[in-house]
Amino acid sequence: MTLYRDEGVVLRTQKLGEADRIVTVLTRRSGRIRAAAKGVRKTRSRFGARLEPFTHVDLQLYERRSLDLITQAETVRPYGEALVTDYPRYTAGTAMLETAERLTAEEGEPALRQFLLLVGGLRTLAERRHDPRLVLDAYLLRSLSVAGWAPALDECCRCGARGGLRGFAIAAGGAVCGNCRRPGAATPAPPTLALMLALLRGDWEYADASEQRHRVEASGLVAAYLQWHLEHGIRSLRHVERDTGPAGDAAARETPDGVGTIEDDTTRERV
């Protein structure tokens, strides 16, 4: 067996046998991995509390044929402590963990930028300087960008025109001008597109000053765009939407260019 170390963020855990767990971790060097943790469900476990979701941990593992084995775990920062008592931040953080797992589909494939985005997003949530929904949407947009699916927000995704944007076509790749807009595309207000662009670029001064209605509309578009590209609903987002209010039927159930209605678990971080 080969011994190695890595740091990562715990995404989720599953029960294994009577007292063990399978821990899914997004690591700095190895990407997303699943590893076994022996005896962590016992009350006298040495490091059970360190292997909970939201925890940034430094791990020592043994490489095995099936699941690697966690032999040591040291807490780098327990983000969960700052989130579990704040429901909006907790649900936003849960959606971030689930999205990170979905966007790192291949186990053992290095995903450094996704790891850094997740750590930055959780840190920003825990610092409580920005609205949790804004933090989540910024994280989702940047994670999509790293994955190669950044939406066009300051030019038409069809013809490249930089003015006269009149819609948002999910299947086409983002904002569209009046000439390229097709029936079924969402028609967000111009400040909504500006807000999404600010979140993608990290312009928190603009984002923090945005109006509530534009935040709600942007959240619906971001969530629908994310789930379109993942081809799978993000279950955690339904709890975020329940807490923050509906994102609007036009955004959550857009029919992008006649390709079909999006009605999954819609909806919605400094990174």
C-alpha positions, 0 to 999 in steps of 0.5 A, spaced: 500 500 500 502 507 498 501 512 503 499 519 501 497 526 503 492 531 500 487 536 503 480 537 501 473 539 502 468 534 505 462 533 500 458 528 503 458 522 507 455 515 507 454 509 512 459 503 511 457 497 515 456 498 523 461 504 524 465 506 518 463 511 513 465 512 505 467 520 505 467 523 498 472 529 498 474 534 493 482 534 494 487 539 491 491 534 487 487 528 486 480 531 484 474 528 487 475 521 491 472 517 495 475 514 501 473 509 507 474 512 514 474 506 519 470 507 526 468 514 525 461 513 527 463 511 534 462 516 539 470 515 541 472 516 534 479 519 533 477 524 527 469 522 526 467 530 527 473 532 522 470 528 516 463 532 516 461 536 510 463 543 509 470 541 513 476 543 509 481 537 512 488 535 511 488 527 510 493 522 510 491 516 506 493 509 504 492 507 497 488 501 496 485 497 490 478 499 492 476 505 496 483 508 499 483 508 507 483 515 511 488 514 517 489 521 519 485 527 518 486 534 521 482 540 520 484 546 516 478 550 517 471 547 519 466 552 515 460 548 517 460 551 524 459 558 521 453 555 516 449 550 520 446 555 524 444 560 518 439 556 514 440 561 508 447 560 508 447 552 510 442 551 504 447 555 499 453 551 501 449 545 501 448 547 493 455 548 492 457 542 495 453 538 490 454 542 484 462 541 486 461 533 486 457 534 479 462 538 476 467 533 477 464 527 474 471 523 473 474 520 480 481 521 481 481 527 475 485 533 478 480 539 479 485 544 482 481 550 480 474 547 482 477 546 489 480 553 489 473 556 487 469 551 492 474 553 498 473 561 496 466 560 496 465 557 502 470 562 506 465 567 503 459 564 505 462 563 512 464 571 512 457 573 512 459 579 508 454 578 502 447 575 501 448 568 501 444 567 494 449 572 491 455 568 493 452 562 491 450 564 484 457 567 483 460 560 485 455 557 480 457 562 474 465 561 475 464 553 476 461 553 470 466 557 467 472 553 469 468 547 466 468 550 459 460 553 460 461 560 461 454 563 459 455 569 454 453 575 458 456 582 455 455 580 447 450 575 443 452 568 443 449 567 436 452 573 432 457 576 437 453 583 437 455 587 444 449 591 444 441 590 444 441 584 448 434 582 449 434 575 451 437 569 454 437 563 451 440 557 455 441 552 449 444 557 445 449 559 450 447 565 454 444 572 452 442 574 445 440 580 441 433 582 438 435 579 431 437 572 434 432 571 439 428 565 438 421 564 441 421 561 448 428 565 450 427 568 457 427 576 457 431 578 463 431 586 465 438 589 462 440 590 470 439 582 471 444 581 465 449 586 468 448 583 475 450 576 472 456 579 469 458 582 475 458 576 479 462 572 474 467 577 474 467 578 482 464 586 482 461 585 489 460 593 489 455 592 483 452 586 486 451 588 493 447 594 490 443 590 486 435 590 487 432 584 489 427 583 483 434 582 479 437 578 484 431 573 484 431 573 476 438 572 475 438 566 480 433 563 476 437 564 470 443 561 473 440 555 476 436 553 469 443 554 465 447 550 470 442 544 470 441 544 463 448 543 462 449 538 467 443 534 464 441 533 471 437 537 477 441 539 483 436 537 489 439 542 494 437 548 490 429 547 491 431 548 498 435 554 497 429 557 492 424 555 498 428 560 503 429 565 498 423 566 494 421 563 487 425 565 481 420 566 476 416 562 472 419 565 465 426 563 468 425 557 471 421 554 466 424 557 460 423 553 453 430 554 450 429 555 442 424 550 442 428 544 445 423 542 451 421 545 458 426 545 464 422 543 470 427 540 474 429 541 481 430 549 479 434 554 481 439 557 483 458 565 490 468 570 493 470 565 490 
